[in-house]
Amino acid sequence: MKISIEEALEIVEKVTQQGGLSKVQEIVFRQCWAGYSYQEIAKNSGYQLGYIRDVGHKLWQLLSKTFGQKTTKTNFQRVINQYQLTTSYPKAECQRSSANTFNLSTPQTSTASQKQDWKEIIDVSNFFGRTTELANLEQWIVGDRCRVVSLYGMPGIGKTSLAAFCAEQIQHNFEYLIWHNVRNAQPIRELLTEIVLFLSEQQAGELPQTIDGLVSHLMNYLRQHRCLVILDNYESVLQSGGKAGRYRDTYEGYGQLLRQVADERHQSCLLLTTREMPISLTIKEGNRLPVRSLQLSGLDPESAYEILKAKGLAFTPGEAQGLFTRYSGNPLALKIVAALIQSLYKEDASKFLSQGRIVFGEIWGLLEQQFNRLSNREKQVMLWLTSYQEGAHLLKLDENNLPGLSTRAVLEALQSLQQRSLLENNSLRFTQPSMILEYLKEVTHDKSNSILKFATTSS
């Protein structure tokens, strides 16, 4: 049960050595609890923004020391809720009340020895479906004790939400849980240093300056302790414009990290979310190996309809089926289109469906971002595939019908596109999801589009 602001302040007063918060600290605490930004707090309180930021910084330092784990503006409610649960209720009472909904502010279980470092809190309080995927992940990570597990799929398919939901469910099986979002392509030395310092509880001493040394240091901790390390948006350290899964210049250290975690014996697990599979993992994965991967497709219809309902959209069964089919059960796309129908079409889903256009706005931007990662050859093959109504059959590739490329080049491109989650392989027949097909059709009508230019001028 989530505690109130007054209960939270009472807990802080009891456990802090200074006996509570100062007047300004309490202002910051209360308004952060209510969701205000520092700028809004400064405006509301009459203090300068810089002063409020400084008070906030010192407040989170105080709470981090008090509760024995990193506490920030984004996670302090969860930390205090967790403290209240572990000091007030038996372990058995901290179980999930529902199989499919939860809030990270009320974790399933926690122990005094468990250490967590969530760099950001993912809101998965409205999480739908994925029961099969969750069961697979839990079996791989907890039951089979896999060393590396990757979740990959196209933008918006729900990789981050699934990873966060799964981590919350299984966190009690680990001594340490660490979440890092690498979307800004954090240098590998910085990442390794942060993780090692956290696992050593800031007692690691002078750390090696080389990547080899830092990875070896980390492996020692992964052997000594049961750790779950999650790296979100891993595709950010992979290169664009070449074959899928290759690393950007100066980011090869991430590949070294994956190889050692995958190859060496230890008791921990590294979980990745990514739009494309790193090449080092595709070679090592297997159903009976300690490296596994799970490609996420769209939600099942029932779960997709629950998303539409949660957005407050009214629809008939036929309209729901139409939206599901057009967006292939992509959770983010369904949320975007539901908001559009509410704002522009006065909640009339039938009028939206009648206009035919399905790729626009944020959805267009997501697909464009993904297509900009492709090599020229991959762009050629993607455009070539749009001419096949039922998909191109792998065993019927004809040199005379290929887009100016050899069979070898097309096969390599098809494999790379699969790694990027842009193709579906059904019984050796390659097809494109509805959103992608619609996007490509739009591109072919736009003669100035860079994707079309590259594809038509490349050899």
N, C-alpha and C positions, 0 to 999 in steps of 0.2 A: 504494500500500500504506500502510495507516495505521501510524504510528510508535508506539512504546511510550512510556510515561511517562519512562523513563530516557533514551531517545533525545531526547525533548523537552527535558528538563532540561539535557542536554548541549548542545543547540543554543542554549538560552537563555544558558547560561554562556559560550559562545563569542562570542555576538553582543552581549551587554549590556556597556556600558562599565564598569559596576561589577563585572564579572567573576562574575556569578551572582546568586543570590537569598539573602536573609537566611534565618535559620532559620524565622521565622514565615511569610515569603513562600513558602518551599518547602512548608510545611504547607498553606497555602491553595492553592497551585498543585496539589499532589498530590491533595488531596481534591476540589477542583473538577474535576480531570481525571476522578476516579472518579464524579462526578455528585452529590456532596453539596451541600446548601444551606449558606449561611453559618451558620444556626442549628445545623445538625448538626455543622459544623466547630468551632464554639465549644464545643459539648458534648463532642466527641471530644478536643479539645486542652486544655480547661480555661481558655481565654481568654474574656474578655467578648465578647458578640456585637458591640457597637459597635466594639471594637478590631479584630475580624476583618473587619468591613465596611470600616473605614478602610484596613487593610492590603490588602484586595482592591482597593479603589478605586485606591490608589497603584500596585499591581502592574499593573493594566490600563493605567494611564497610562504606566508604564515600557515595557510591551510595545508599546503603540501607537507610541511614539517609536522604539523599536528596529526594528519591522518596517515602519514607514512607512504604516500604515493603522490605522483604529480597531479596537482589540482589546478585547473584553469577556469576561465570564464565560461567555457563551453561544457565542462564536465563536472563542475562543483556540486550541482544538484545530485547527480548520480553518485558521487563520492559520499556525500552526506547520507543519502538514502541507503547506500550500501552499508555504511557504518551503523546506522540505526537498525538495519535488519540483522546484522551479525551480532549486535550486542543485546537485542531485545527479543529475538525469536529463535526457537530451535531450528536447526538446519532443515528438518523435514517440512517446516511451514513455509519455506522460501521457494517452493516449487512453482512452476508455471501454472497459471489458472486456465490457460487456453492453449491448445496445440498450435494455433495459427496466428495469435496476436500477442505482442509483448512490447514493453518499453524498456530501453536500456537503462533507465533510471531505477528499475527494480530487477536486478540480476537474479538469475535462478538460484545460484548458491555462491557463497564466497567463504573463504577461510582467512584467518589472520595472516597466514603465511603466503597467501596468493597476492601477486603483484601484477598490476595492469597499467598499461601505458596506451591509452586511446588518444591519439593525436587529434582526432575529431570524432564527434558523436554522430553516428548515422541514424536518422529517424526512420525506424522500421516498425513503428507502432501499428501501421496499417499494412501488414505483410500478408499476401494471399498466395495460396497454392504452394507449389514446389515440394510437396511431401516426398515424392520419389527422389528428387535431387538431394533433399536434406538427408534422407535415409542413406543414400550413397555416400555423401560426404562424411557423415558421422561414422559409417562403417569403415571407410578408408582411413580417416584421421585417428579415430579412437580404437576401433576394433582391429584393423590391419596395421595400424601404426606406420602409415606411409610417411616418408620423409619429405616429399614434395607433392603438393596437389595444386593443379591450376584450374581456374574457372575462366573459360573464354567464350566470347560471343560478340555480336554486333552491338553498336552503341544503343543504350537505353533498354537492353534486354533484362537488366536486373542483377548483374554480377555483384556489384557492391552491396546491394541490399541482402542478397542471399548469403554472401560471406559474413556480413555483420550478424545476420540472424543465426547462422550456424555457429559462429564464434560465441554468441551469447548462450546458446544451448549447451555447448560442450566445454565452456570455460572452466568448470569445476574439475576437469580432468588434468589441468595444467597448473604448474607452479607460477609460471609467468605467461602473460598474454601481451603482445605488442602489435599495435596497428600503425602502419606508416602509409600515407598516400604519397606516391612518387610522381604525381601528375606534373610537377614542376621540374622533373628530371634532376632530383637531388644527386650531387656527386656521390659516388659509392663510398669514398672515405668518410664523408660526413655521416652517411647512413650507418655504416658499420660502427663508427665511433659512438653515435647516439645509442645504438642497441647494446653495445658492450658495456657502456657506462650504466645503462639502466639495469642490465642483468647483474652487474657487479655491485649495484646499489651505490654507485659513485665511488667505489673503493678499488678500482682497477689500477690505480697508479699511473705511471707514464706508459702510454700506449705506443705500439709500433707505428711508424710513419708509412710503411708499405702496405699495399692491399693484401699481399700474402700474409703478412704478420697479423693484420686485423682479422682476416678471415679465420686464421688459425686460432686466434684468441676467441672468436665467436664460437667456433666448433667445440672448444673446450667447455664452454658454458652449455651448449646444446647437448653435450654428452652428460654433464653433471646434473642438469635440471631438465624437467619436462616443460618445454616451452612451445607456445604457438605464436608464430610470427606471421603477420599478414601484410603483404605488399599490394596495395590497391593501385589500379591504373598503371600496370607494369609496362604497357605498350609505349609509355612516354620515353623509355630509355632505348627503344628500338628505332631503327632508321626508317625514313620514308624514301620512296622512289626506287627502292631495290626489291629484292626478294624478301618475302615475309620472314620475320623472326631474327633478322640480323641486327646487331647492336650498333648504336650510334658511335661515332668517334669519341674516344676517351671514356666510354661507358662499358667497355668489355669486362670490367671488374664485376659487373652484375652477373655476367655469364659465368665467371669464375666462382662467384658465390653459389649460384645454382648448382654447378657441377659438383662442388665439394659437399653441399648439403645433400644432394641426391646420391652421391657415391659413398660417403663415409658413414660408418656406424654411429648412431646417436639415438636419443630417445625423444626427439622433438619433431616438429612439423613446420614447414614453410608453405603457406597458402598464398597463391597469386590470383589476382583478378586482372584480366587483360583482354584487349580486343583482338590480339593475335598471339599465337603460340611462339615462344622463343625456340629457335632451332635446336638448342641444346636439350630441350625437354622432349621434343618429338622423337628424338633418337632413343631416349632412355625410358619412355613411358611404356606401360603394358599392364594388362588386367591382373597379372600375378606378380608385378614388380612393385617396389616401394615408391615409384613415381607414377601418378595417375593424372588424367585430365578429364574434364567434363565440359562439353560444349553445350551452352545454354541455348535452347530455342524458345519460341514464344510460350506464353502461359496457355493452359487449357482454357476452353471457352468459359466454364463456370467461374474460374478465378478472374478472367478478364472482365466478365460482367460485374464482379464484385468491385473492381476498380472503378468502373463507370458509375456504379451506385454510390461509392464512397465520395466521388466528385459531385454528387447531387444531380446527376443527369437522369432525366426520365426518358425511357425508350421502350419500344415494343420488342418482342423476341426477334422479329425480322431485322429491325434496325440494329439491335445488338450483334446479330450474326454478321450483318454487313460491315460494321465497324471492326469486329474481330478479324474477319477475312482480309479486309483491306490492309490492316496493320499487323497481320500475322501474330497477334497476341503479344506485341511488344508493349511492355508496361508503360514506359515513358511516352511513347507515341500516343497511347490511349489516353493518358492524362492530359497531354497537350491538346489533342483533338476535342476532348470533353470540355476543356476550358474554352476553346474556340467556339464550339457549338453554343455554349451558354452565353458568351459575350456578343457574338456576331449573328447567330441564327435564332436568337431568342429561345434557346433550348429545344429547337425543332431539329432533331437528328435527321428526319426524312429530307428536309430541305438541303442540309449539308451533303447527304449522300447523293442527292439528285444532281448536284453540280459537278460531280465526277472527279474533281481534283483532290488528291490525297497527300501530296508532298508539298509542304510549304513551311515558311517560318523556321522555327527551331528544328523541326524534322528535316527540312532541307539542309540546314546548317550542319546537323550531325552527320548526314550522309555525305555532304560535300567534304567535310573534314576527313572522313574515312577514305573517300576516293582520292583525296589529295595525297594520301600515303602510298598509292599504288605506283608501280613502275609503268612505263609507257606500254610495255607488252601486256601487262595485266589489264590496262584500260582498253586496249584493242580487243582482247578476248571477252571482256565484259560486254562491250558494245556488240561484238559478233554474236554473243549468246542471245541477245534480245530478238534475233530473227527466228529463234526456235520457240514455237508455241508450247511444246511439251518438254523442252530441255534437250540438250545435246547428249547423245548416248556415247559413253566412253569407248565402246567397241565398234562404233560406226563412224569414227573420225575419218574424214576423207580429205586427202591433201588438196583436192580440187576445190573444196568448199571452205578451207581454212582462211583466216583473215591475213593472207600474205605471210604466214608463218609456217614453219615445219611442224610436223606432228610432235616432235620432241619439245619444241618451244611451247606449243599449246598445252601439252601435258604438264610441263613445269609450271606454267601460269595457272592452270587449274588447281594444282596442288597448293601453290602459294595463296590463291584466292580462298581456298578452303581454310587455310591456316588463319586468314584474316576474317573469317566468319561471314564472307559475302556470297557464298554459294552453298546450296544444299545438294547433297549427293543421295539420291533415292534410287536404289537398284541400278547403280552405274549410270544414272541419268542426272546430269547437272542442271539445276534450276535456280532461279533467283526469287527471293521473297518479293511479295507484291510491292512493297515500298521501294525496293531497289529497282525493280523493273520499271516502275512509274518514274522514278528519278532519271533513269537512263533515257527513257522516251522523251522526257522534258529536255535533257541535255542535247539530244540529237536535233531538236528543233532550234536550239540556241547556237547559231554558227560562231558566236564569239566565245563560247565556253572553252576554257583551257583544256578540259578533259577531252572534248571532241577534237580540238586542234592536235593535241599530242597523239591521240589514237589514230588519226587519219594521216599524219605525216611521218609516223614511225615505220621503220621497216621491219 
